[in-house]
């Protein structure tokens, strides 16, 4: 079994939270603001970046 390591000051977000934050969805904006206020490092994967920059029109 692999030991799980806790990183209390790091958080990984998915594409949806970024999209909802940019769209101004209050719950998402509040969540991201809370992470920022709590001095949490927010990360996203390269897949998330590719999804955000892809043209889906």
PQR file of N, CA, C, O and H, with PARSE charges and radii, in Angstrom:
ATOM      1  N   UNK A   1       0.834  -1.182   0.000 -0.4000 1.5000
ATOM      2  CA  UNK A   1       0.000   0.000   0.000 -0.0000 2.0000
ATOM      3  C   UNK A   1       0.879   1.246   0.000  0.5500 1.7000
ATOM      4  O   UNK A   1       1.934   1.274   0.635 -0.5500 1.4000
ATOM      5  N   UNK A   2       0.444   2.254  -0.703 -0.4000 1.5000
ATOM      6  CA  UNK A   2       1.197   3.499  -0.790 -0.0000 2.0000
ATOM      7  C   UNK A   2       0.759   4.435   0.336  0.5500 1.7000
ATOM      8  O   UNK A   2      -0.433   4.643   0.562 -0.5500 1.4000
ATOM      9  H   UNK A   2      -0.413   2.231  -1.218  0.4000 1.0000
ATOM     10  N   UNK A   3       1.739   4.991   1.029 -0.4000 1.5000
ATOM     11  CA  UNK A   3       1.423   5.954   2.084 -0.0000 2.0000
ATOM     12  C   UNK A   3       0.896   7.242   1.475  0.5500 1.7000
ATOM     13  O   UNK A   3       1.416   7.729   0.472 -0.5500 1.4000
ATOM     14  H   UNK A   3       2.707   4.823   0.845  0.4000 1.0000
ATOM     15  N   UNK A   4      -0.137   7.783   2.091 -0.4000 1.5000
ATOM     16  CA  UNK A   4      -0.680   9.057   1.629 -0.0000 2.0000
ATOM     17  C   UNK A   4      -0.005  10.187   2.394  0.5500 1.7000
ATOM     18  O   UNK A   4       0.169  10.119   3.610 -0.5500 1.4000
ATOM     19  H   UNK A   4      -0.560   7.387   2.907  0.4000 1.0000
ATOM     20  N   UNK A   5       0.366  11.215   1.665 -0.4000 1.5000
ATOM     21  CA  UNK A   5       1.021  12.374   2.253 -0.0000 2.0000
ATOM     22  C   UNK A   5       0.062  13.541   2.192  0.5500 1.7000
ATOM     23  O   UNK A   5      -0.578  13.766   1.165 -0.5500 1.4000
ATOM     24  H   UNK A   5       0.224  11.270   0.677  0.4000 1.0000
ATOM     25  N   UNK A   6      -0.044  14.276   3.260 -0.4000 1.5000
ATOM     26  CA  UNK A   6      -0.931  15.433   3.310 -0.0000 2.0000
ATOM     27  C   UNK A   6      -0.127  16.712   3.053  0.5500 1.7000
ATOM     28  O   UNK A   6       0.947  16.912   3.621 -0.5500 1.4000
ATOM     29  H   UNK A   6       0.476  14.093   4.094  0.4000 1.0000
ATOM     30  N   UNK A   7      -0.661  17.554   2.201 -0.4000 1.5000
ATOM     31  CA  UNK A   7      -0.059  18.851   1.909 -0.0000 2.0000
ATOM     32  C   UNK A   7      -1.096  19.921   2.247  0.5500 1.7000
ATOM     33  O   UNK A   7      -1.866  20.324   1.374 -0.5500 1.4000
ATOM     34  H   UNK A   7      -1.533  17.391   1.740  0.4000 1.0000
ATOM     35  N   UNK A   8      -1.130  20.384   3.482 -0.4000 1.5000
ATOM     36  CA  UNK A   8      -2.210  21.273   3.919 -0.0000 2.0000
ATOM     37  C   UNK A   8      -2.235  22.647   3.250  0.5500 1.7000
ATOM     38  O   UNK A   8      -3.268  23.316   3.295 -0.5500 1.4000
ATOM     39  H   UNK A   8      -0.505  20.058   4.190  0.4000 1.0000
ATOM     40  N   UNK A   9      -1.162  23.085   2.643 -0.4000 1.5000
ATOM     41  CA  UNK A   9      -1.151  24.416   2.022 -0.0000 2.0000
ATOM     42  C   UNK A   9      -1.148  24.354   0.506  0.5500 1.7000
ATOM     43  O   UNK A   9      -0.748  25.309  -0.160 -0.5500 1.4000
ATOM     44  H   UNK A   9      -0.324  22.542   2.605  0.4000 1.0000
ATOM     45  N   UNK A  10      -1.594  23.229  -0.041 -0.4000 1.5000
ATOM     46  CA  UNK A  10      -1.624  23.053  -1.495 -0.0000 2.0000
ATOM     47  C   UNK A  10      -2.994  22.495  -1.890  0.5500 1.7000
ATOM     48  O   UNK A  10      -3.575  21.680  -1.174 -0.5500 1.4000
ATOM     49  H   UNK A  10      -1.919  22.454   0.500  0.4000 1.0000
ATOM     50  N   UNK A  11      -3.498  22.948  -3.042 -0.4000 1.5000
ATOM     51  CA  UNK A  11      -4.806  22.523  -3.496 -0.0000 2.0000
ATOM     52  C   UNK A  11      -4.783  22.437  -5.014  0.5500 1.7000
ATOM     53  O   UNK A  11      -4.284  23.344  -5.680 -0.5500 1.4000
ATOM     54  H   UNK A  11      -3.025  23.610  -3.624  0.4000 1.0000
ATOM     55  N   UNK A  12      -5.317  21.362  -5.560 -0.4000 1.5000
ATOM     56  CA  UNK A  12      -5.383  21.177  -7.013 -0.0000 2.0000
ATOM     57  C   UNK A  12      -6.815  21.411  -7.464  0.5500 1.7000
ATOM     58  O   UNK A  12      -7.744  20.819  -6.914 -0.5500 1.4000
ATOM     59  H   UNK A  12      -5.723  20.625  -5.018  0.4000 1.0000
ATOM     60  N   UNK A  13      -7.003  22.271  -8.460 -0.4000 1.5000
ATOM     61  CA  UNK A  13      -8.349  22.552  -8.965 -0.0000 2.0000
ATOM     62  C   UNK A  13      -8.531  21.948 -10.353  0.5500 1.7000
ATOM     63  O   UNK A  13      -7.574  21.749 -11.102 -0.5500 1.4000
ATOM     64  H   UNK A  13      -6.249  22.752  -8.907  0.4000 1.0000
ATOM     65  N   UNK A  14      -9.784  21.665 -10.665 -0.4000 1.5000
ATOM     66  CA  UNK A  14     -10.137  21.100 -11.956 -0.0000 2.0000
ATOM     67  C   UNK A  14     -10.629  22.224 -12.873  0.5500 1.7000
ATOM     68  O   UNK A  14     -10.820  23.361 -12.442 -0.5500 1.4000
ATOM     69  H   UNK A  14     -10.561  21.826 -10.057  0.4000 1.0000
ATOM     70  N   UNK A  15     -10.823  21.882 -14.119 -0.4000 1.5000
ATOM     71  CA  UNK A  15     -11.247  22.855 -15.126 -0.0000 2.0000
ATOM     72  C   UNK A  15     -12.527  23.579 -14.735  0.5500 1.7000
ATOM     73  O   UNK A  15     -12.636  24.793 -14.909 -0.5500 1.4000
ATOM     74  H   UNK A  15     -10.668  20.959 -14.469  0.4000 1.0000
ATOM     75  N   UNK A  16     -13.488  22.841 -14.209 -0.4000 1.5000
ATOM     76  CA  UNK A  16     -14.784  23.444 -13.891 -0.0000 2.0000
ATOM     77  C   UNK A  16     -14.682  24.583 -12.894  0.5500 1.7000
ATOM     78  O   UNK A  16     -15.328  25.613 -13.083 -0.5500 1.4000
ATOM     79  H   UNK A  16     -13.399  21.855 -14.067  0.4000 1.0000
ATOM     80  N   UNK A  17     -13.897  24.436 -11.845 -0.4000 1.5000
ATOM     81  CA  UNK A  17     -13.793  25.506 -10.851 -0.0000 2.0000
ATOM     82  C   UNK A  17     -13.197  26.761 -11.480  0.5500 1.7000
ATOM     83  O   UNK A  17     -13.591  27.873 -11.129 -0.5500 1.4000
ATOM     84  H   UNK A  17     -13.371  23.599 -11.692  0.4000 1.0000
ATOM     85  N   UNK A  18     -12.262  26.598 -12.396 -0.4000 1.5000
ATOM     86  CA  UNK A  18     -11.672  27.761 -13.069 -0.0000 2.0000
ATOM     87  C   UNK A  18     -12.689  28.408 -13.996  0.5500 1.7000
ATOM     88  O   UNK A  18     -12.825  29.632 -14.013 -0.5500 1.4000
ATOM     89  H   UNK A  18     -11.942  25.694 -12.681  0.4000 1.0000
ATOM     90  N   UNK A  19     -13.398  27.601 -14.763 -0.4000 1.5000
ATOM     91  CA  UNK A  19     -14.426  28.136 -15.666 -0.0000 2.0000
ATOM     92  C   UNK A  19     -15.512  28.849 -14.874  0.5500 1.7000
ATOM     93  O   UNK A  19     -15.919  29.955 -15.228 -0.5500 1.4000
ATOM     94  H   UNK A  19     -13.288  26.607 -14.750  0.4000 1.0000
ATOM     95  N   UNK A  20     -15.981  28.219 -13.806 -0.4000 1.5000
ATOM     96  CA  UNK A  20     -17.042  28.833 -12.995 -0.0000 2.0000
ATOM     97  C   UNK A  20     -16.559  30.126 -12.331  0.5500 1.7000
ATOM     98  O   UNK A  20     -17.318  31.087 -12.209 -0.5500 1.4000
ATOM     99  H   UNK A  20     -15.650  27.320 -13.518  0.4000 1.0000
ATOM    100  N   UNK A  21     -15.310  30.142 -11.909 -0.4000 1.5000
ATOM    101  CA  UNK A  21     -14.755  31.357 -11.306 -0.0000 2.0000
ATOM    102  C   UNK A  21     -14.694  32.487 -12.336  0.5500 1.7000
ATOM    103  O   UNK A  21     -15.082  33.620 -12.049 -0.5500 1.4000
ATOM    104  H   UNK A  21     -14.693  29.361 -12.009  0.4000 1.0000
ATOM    105  N   UNK A  22     -14.209  32.173 -13.526 -0.4000 1.5000
ATOM    106  CA  UNK A  22     -14.127  33.186 -14.583 -0.0000 2.0000
ATOM    107  C   UNK A  22     -15.511  33.659 -15.025  0.5500 1.7000
ATOM    108  O   UNK A  22     -15.673  34.799 -15.461 -0.5500 1.4000
ATOM    109  H   UNK A  22     -13.895  31.253 -13.760  0.4000 1.0000
ATOM    110  N   UNK A  23     -16.506  32.781 -14.910 -0.4000 1.5000
ATOM    111  CA  UNK A  23     -17.879  33.137 -15.286 -0.0000 2.0000
ATOM    112  C   UNK A  23     -18.582  33.912 -14.180  0.5500 1.7000
ATOM    113  O   UNK A  23     -19.680  34.429 -14.387 -0.5500 1.4000
ATOM    114  H   UNK A  23     -16.374  31.855 -14.555  0.4000 1.0000
ATOM    115  N   UNK A  24     -17.958  33.999 -13.003 -0.4000 1.5000
ATOM    116  CA  UNK A  24     -18.533  34.776 -11.911 -0.0000 2.0000
ATOM    117  C   UNK A  24     -19.533  34.022 -11.057  0.5500 1.7000
ATOM    118  O   UNK A  24     -20.317  34.645 -10.341 -0.5500 1.4000
ATOM    119  H   UNK A  24     -17.066  33.579 -12.835  0.4000 1.0000
ATOM    120  N   UNK A  25     -19.529  32.685 -11.110 -0.4000 1.5000
ATOM    121  CA  UNK A  25     -20.415  31.891 -10.263 -0.0000 2.0000
ATOM    122  C   UNK A  25     -19.995  32.127  -8.806  0.5500 1.7000
ATOM    123  O   UNK A  25     -18.860  31.848  -8.421 -0.5500 1.4000
ATOM    124  H   UNK A  25     -18.892  32.178 -11.692  0.4000 1.0000
ATOM    125  N   UNK A  26     -20.921  32.638  -8.019 -0.4000 1.5000
ATOM    126  CA  UNK A  26     -20.584  33.107  -6.668 -0.0000 2.0000
ATOM    127  C   UNK A  26     -19.904  32.046  -5.811  0.5500 1.7000
ATOM    128  O   UNK A  26     -18.929  32.348  -5.124 -0.5500 1.4000
ATOM    129  H   UNK A  26     -21.844  32.864  -8.332  0.4000 1.0000
ATOM    130  N   UNK A  27     -20.392  30.823  -5.836 -0.4000 1.5000
ATOM    131  CA  UNK A  27     -19.803  29.767  -5.000 -0.0000 2.0000
ATOM    132  C   UNK A  27     -18.356  29.497  -5.395  0.5500 1.7000
ATOM    133  O   UNK A  27     -17.502  29.301  -4.530 -0.5500 1.4000
ATOM    134  H   UNK A  27     -21.184  30.577  -6.395  0.4000 1.0000
ATOM    135  N   UNK A  28     -18.078  29.485  -6.688 -0.4000 1.5000
ATOM    136  CA  UNK A  28     -16.718  29.236  -7.163 -0.0000 2.0000
ATOM    137  C   UNK A  28     -15.805  30.410  -6.828  0.5500 1.7000
ATOM    138  O   UNK A  28     -14.674  30.218  -6.379 -0.5500 1.4000
ATOM    139  H   UNK A  28     -18.771  29.644  -7.390  0.4000 1.0000
ATOM    140  N   UNK A  29     -16.295  31.613  -7.045 -0.4000 1.5000
ATOM    141  CA  UNK A  29     -15.503  32.807  -6.714 -0.0000 2.0000
ATOM    142  C   UNK A  29     -15.191  32.826  -5.223  0.5500 1.7000
ATOM    143  O   UNK A  29     -14.066  33.121  -4.820 -0.5500 1.4000
ATOM    144  H   UNK A  29     -17.213  31.769  -7.410  0.4000 1.0000
ATOM    145  N   UNK A  30     -16.190  32.511  -4.410 -0.4000 1.5000
ATOM    146  CA  UNK A  30     -15.996  32.482  -2.958 -0.0000 2.0000
ATOM    147  C   UNK A  30     -14.941  31.447  -2.584  0.5500 1.7000
ATOM    148  O   UNK A  30     -14.061  31.721  -1.769 -0.5500 1.4000
ATOM    149  H   UNK A  30     -17.104  32.271  -4.737  0.4000 1.0000
ATOM    150  N   UNK A  31     -15.028  30.244  -3.184 -0.4000 1.5000
ATOM    151  CA  UNK A  31     -14.079  29.172  -2.869 -0.0000 2.0000
ATOM    152  C   UNK A  31     -12.657  29.568  -3.231  0.5500 1.7000
ATOM    153  O   UNK A  31     -11.732  29.355  -2.447 -0.5500 1.4000
ATOM    154  H   UNK A  31     -15.743  30.021  -3.847  0.4000 1.0000
ATOM    155  N   UNK A  32     -12.477  30.143  -4.411 -0.4000 1.5000
ATOM    156  CA  UNK A  32     -11.134  30.555  -4.834 -0.0000 2.0000
ATOM    157  C   UNK A  32     -10.612  31.694  -3.961  0.5500 1.7000
ATOM    158  O   UNK A  32      -9.429  31.728  -3.624 -0.5500 1.4000
ATOM    159  H   UNK A  32     -13.229  30.317  -5.048  0.4000 1.0000
ATOM    160  N   UNK A  33     -11.485  32.617  -3.599 -0.4000 1.5000
ATOM    161  CA  UNK A  33     -11.097  33.726  -2.722 -0.0000 2.0000
ATOM    162  C   UNK A  33     -10.679  33.199  -1.350  0.5500 1.7000
ATOM    163  O   UNK A  33      -9.708  33.674  -0.762 -0.5500 1.4000
ATOM    164  H   UNK A  33     -12.446  32.589  -3.873  0.4000 1.0000
ATOM    165  N   UNK A  34     -11.421  32.214  -0.848 -0.4000 1.5000
ATOM    166  CA  UNK A  34     -11.103  31.609   0.448 -0.0000 2.0000
ATOM    167  C   UNK A  34      -9.728  30.943   0.410  0.5500 1.7000
ATOM    168  O   UNK A  34      -8.944  31.072   1.351 -0.5500 1.4000
ATOM    169  H   UNK A  34     -12.210  31.828  -1.325  0.4000 1.0000
ATOM    170  N   UNK A  35      -9.443  30.237  -0.674 -0.4000 1.5000
ATOM    171  CA  UNK A  35      -8.116  29.622  -0.804 -0.0000 2.0000
ATOM    172  C   UNK A  35      -7.028  30.689  -0.800  0.5500 1.7000
ATOM    173  O   UNK A  35      -5.995  30.534  -0.150 -0.5500 1.4000
ATOM    174  H   UNK A  35     -10.079  30.132  -1.438  0.4000 1.0000
ATOM    175  N   UNK A  36      -7.269  31.766  -1.527 -0.4000 1.5000
ATOM    176  CA  UNK A  36      -6.293  32.862  -1.584 -0.0000 2.0000
ATOM    177  C   UNK A  36      -6.116  33.505  -0.212  0.5500 1.7000
ATOM    178  O   UNK A  36      -4.989  33.758   0.215 -0.5500 1.4000
ATOM    179  H   UNK A  36      -8.108  31.893  -2.056  0.4000 1.0000
ATOM    180  N   UNK A  37      -7.219  33.767   0.474 -0.4000 1.5000
ATOM    181  CA  UNK A  37      -7.154  34.397   1.795 -0.0000 2.0000
ATOM    182  C   UNK A  37      -6.453  33.521   2.821  0.5500 1.7000
ATOM    183  O   UNK A  37      -5.800  34.021   3.737 -0.5500 1.4000
ATOM    184  H   UNK A  37      -8.134  33.562   0.126  0.4000 1.0000
ATOM    185  N   UNK A  38      -6.595  32.202   2.659 -0.4000 1.5000
ATOM    186  CA  UNK A  38      -5.959  31.263   3.585 -0.0000 2.0000
ATOM    187  C   UNK A  38      -4.518  30.953   3.199  0.5500 1.7000
ATOM    188  O   UNK A  38      -3.873  30.095   3.802 -0.5500 1.4000
ATOM    189  H   UNK A  38      -7.126  31.796   1.915  0.4000 1.0000
ATOM    190  N   UNK A  39      -4.016  31.666   2.179 -0.4000 1.5000
ATOM    191  CA  UNK A  39      -2.636  31.502   1.710 -0.0000 2.0000
ATOM    192  C   UNK A  39      -2.346  30.070   1.270  0.5500 1.7000
ATOM    193  O   UNK A  39      -1.306  29.497   1.596 -0.5500 1.4000
ATOM    194  H   UNK A  39      -4.540  32.363   1.689  0.4000 1.0000
ATOM    195  N   UNK A  40      -3.303  29.505   0.514 -0.4000 1.5000
ATOM    196  CA  UNK A  40      -3.175  28.161  -0.025 -0.0000 2.0000
ATOM    197  C   UNK A  40      -2.608  28.261  -1.442  0.5500 1.7000
ATOM    198  O   UNK A  40      -3.043  29.102  -2.229 -0.5500 1.4000
ATOM    199  H   UNK A  40      -4.147  29.970   0.249  0.4000 1.0000
ATOM    200  N   UNK A  41      -1.643  27.407  -1.761 -0.4000 1.5000
ATOM    201  CA  UNK A  41      -1.098  27.356  -3.114 -0.0000 2.0000
ATOM    202  C   UNK A  41      -2.069  26.565  -3.991  0.5500 1.7000
ATOM    203  O   UNK A  41      -2.380  25.412  -3.694 -0.5500 1.4000
ATOM    204  H   UNK A  41      -1.290  26.724  -1.122  0.4000 1.0000
ATOM    205  N   UNK A  42      -2.540  27.181  -5.059 -0.4000 1.5000
ATOM    206  CA  UNK A  42      -3.493  26.531  -5.961 -0.0000 2.0000
ATOM    207  C   UNK A  42      -2.757  26.077  -7.218  0.5500 1.7000
ATOM    208  O   UNK A  42      -2.024  26.846  -7.840 -0.5500 1.4000
ATOM    209  H   UNK A  42      -2.287  28.117  -5.301  0.4000 1.0000
ATOM    210  N   UNK A  43      -2.968  24.823  -7.573 -0.4000 1.5000
ATOM    211  CA  UNK A  43      -2.329  24.237  -8.743 -0.0000 2.0000
ATOM    212  C   UNK A  43      -3.388  23.705  -9.700  0.5500 1.7000
ATOM    213  O   UNK A  43      -4.521  23.431  -9.304 -0.5500 1.4000
ATOM    214  H   UNK A  43      -3.564  24.199  -7.068  0.4000 1.0000
ATOM    215  N   UNK A  44      -3.004  23.564 -10.961 -0.4000 1.5000
ATOM    216  CA  UNK A  44      -3.848  22.900 -11.948 -0.0000 2.0000
ATOM    217  C   UNK A  44      -2.916  22.109 -12.865  0.5500 1.7000
ATOM    218  O   UNK A  44      -1.737  22.432 -13.006 -0.5500 1.4000
ATOM    219  H   UNK A  44      -2.084  23.787 -11.283  0.4000 1.0000
ATOM    220  N   UNK A  45      -3.464  21.081 -13.477 -0.4000 1.5000
ATOM    221  CA  UNK A  45      -2.635  20.209 -14.317 -0.0000 2.0000
ATOM    222  C   UNK A  45      -2.499  20.778 -15.729  0.5500 1.7000
ATOM    223  O   UNK A  45      -3.201  21.713 -16.114 -0.5500 1.4000
ATOM    224  H   UNK A  45      -4.423  20.819 -13.363  0.4000 1.0000
ATOM    225  N   UNK A  46      -1.589  20.195 -16.474 -0.4000 1.5000
ATOM    226  CA  UNK A  46      -1.429  20.613 -17.868 -0.0000 2.0000
ATOM    227  C   UNK A  46      -2.661  20.239 -18.686  0.5500 1.7000
ATOM    228  O   UNK A  46      -2.970  20.900 -19.678 -0.5500 1.4000
ATOM    229  H   UNK A  46      -1.018  19.436 -16.160  0.4000 1.0000
ATOM    230  N   UNK A  47      -3.355  19.199 -18.284 -0.4000 1.5000
ATOM    231  CA  UNK A  47      -4.602  18.827 -18.961 -0.0000 2.0000
ATOM    232  C   UNK A  47      -5.638  19.931 -18.772  0.5500 1.7000
ATOM    233  O   UNK A  47      -6.341  20.283 -19.719 -0.5500 1.4000
ATOM    234  H   UNK A  47      -3.103  18.662 -17.478  0.4000 1.0000
ATOM    235  N   UNK A  48      -5.740  20.475 -17.577 -0.4000 1.5000
ATOM    236  CA  UNK A  48      -6.655  21.583 -17.308 -0.0000 2.0000
ATOM    237  C   UNK A  48      -6.290  22.775 -18.185  0.5500 1.7000
ATOM    238  O   UNK A  48      -7.167  23.401 -18.780 -0.5500 1.4000
ATOM    239  H   UNK A  48      -5.169  20.189 -16.807  0.4000 1.0000
ATOM    240  N   UNK A  49      -5.022  23.083 -18.266 -0.4000 1.5000
ATOM    241  CA  UNK A  49      -4.566  24.202 -19.099 -0.0000 2.0000
ATOM    242  C   UNK A  49      -4.958  23.967 -20.561  0.5500 1.7000
ATOM    243  O   UNK A  49      -5.455  24.877 -21.225 -0.5500 1.4000
ATOM    244  H   UNK A  49      -4.310  22.574 -17.783  0.4000 1.0000
ATOM    245  N   UNK A  50      -4.739  22.766 -21.053 -0.4000 1.5000
ATOM    246  CA  UNK A  50      -5.101  22.443 -22.443 -0.0000 2.0000
ATOM    247  C   UNK A  50      -6.602  22.584 -22.652  0.5500 1.7000
ATOM    248  O   UNK A  50      -7.038  23.106 -23.678 -0.5500 1.4000
ATOM    249  H   UNK A  50      -4.336  22.027 -20.514  0.4000 1.0000
ATOM    250  N   UNK A  51      -7.390  22.125 -21.696 -0.4000 1.5000
ATOM    251  CA  UNK A  51      -8.848  22.248 -21.801 -0.0000 2.0000
ATOM    252  C   UNK A  51      -9.278  23.714 -21.834  0.5500 1.7000
ATOM    253  O   UNK A  51     -10.173  24.086 -22.593 -0.5500 1.4000
ATOM    254  H   UNK A  51      -7.035  21.701 -20.863  0.4000 1.0000
ATOM    255  N   UNK A  52      -8.644  24.532 -21.017 -0.4000 1.5000
ATOM    256  CA  UNK A  52      -9.012  25.951 -20.958 -0.0000 2.0000
ATOM    257  C   UNK A  52      -8.660  26.685 -22.242  0.5500 1.7000
ATOM    258  O   UNK A  52      -9.375  27.600 -22.649 -0.5500 1.4000
ATOM    259  H   UNK A  52      -7.917  24.230 -20.401  0.4000 1.0000
ATOM    260  N   UNK A  53      -7.574  26.296 -22.877 -0.4000 1.5000
ATOM    261  CA  UNK A  53      -7.145  26.989 -24.083 -0.0000 2.0000
ATOM    262  C   UNK A  53      -7.625  26.349 -25.373  0.5500 1.7000
ATOM    263  O   UNK A  53      -7.342  26.851 -26.461 -0.5500 1.4000
ATOM    264  H   UNK A  53      -6.993  25.553 -22.546  0.4000 1.0000
ATOM    265  N   UNK A  54      -8.350  25.246 -25.260 -0.4000 1.5000
ATOM    266  CA  UNK A  54      -8.857  24.601 -26.478 -0.0000 2.0000
ATOM    267  C   UNK A  54     -10.062  25.375 -27.009  0.5500 1.7000
ATOM    268  O   UNK A  54     -10.806  25.992 -26.247 -0.5500 1.4000
ATOM    269  H   UNK A  54      -8.581  24.838 -24.376  0.4000 1.0000
ATOM    270  N   UNK A  55     -10.237  25.332 -28.310 -0.4000 1.5000
ATOM    271  CA  UNK A  55     -11.359  26.021 -28.967 -0.0000 2.0000
ATOM    272  C   UNK A  55     -12.475  25.010 -29.145  0.5500 1.7000
ATOM    273  O   UNK A  55     -12.350  24.078 -29.940 -0.5500 1.4000
ATOM    274  H   UNK A  55      -9.632  24.831 -28.930  0.4000 1.0000
ATOM    275  N   UNK A  56     -13.560  25.184 -28.414 -0.4000 1.5000
ATOM    276  CA  UNK A  56     -14.666  24.230 -28.468 -0.0000 2.0000
ATOM    277  C   UNK A  56     -15.860  24.816 -29.210  0.5500 1.7000
ATOM    278  O   UNK A  56     -16.993  24.389 -28.986 -0.5500 1.4000
ATOM    279  H   UNK A  56     -13.661  25.940 -27.768  0.4000 1.0000
ATOM    280  N   UNK A  57     -15.631  25.771 -30.074 -0.4000 1.5000
ATOM    281  CA  UNK A  57     -16.745  26.366 -30.816 -0.0000 2.0000
ATOM    282  C   UNK A  57     -16.935  25.680 -32.146  0.5500 1.7000
ATOM    283  O   UNK A  57     -17.829  26.048 -32.908 -0.5500 1.4000
ATOM    284  H   UNK A  57     -14.712  26.118 -30.256  0.4000 1.0000
TER
END
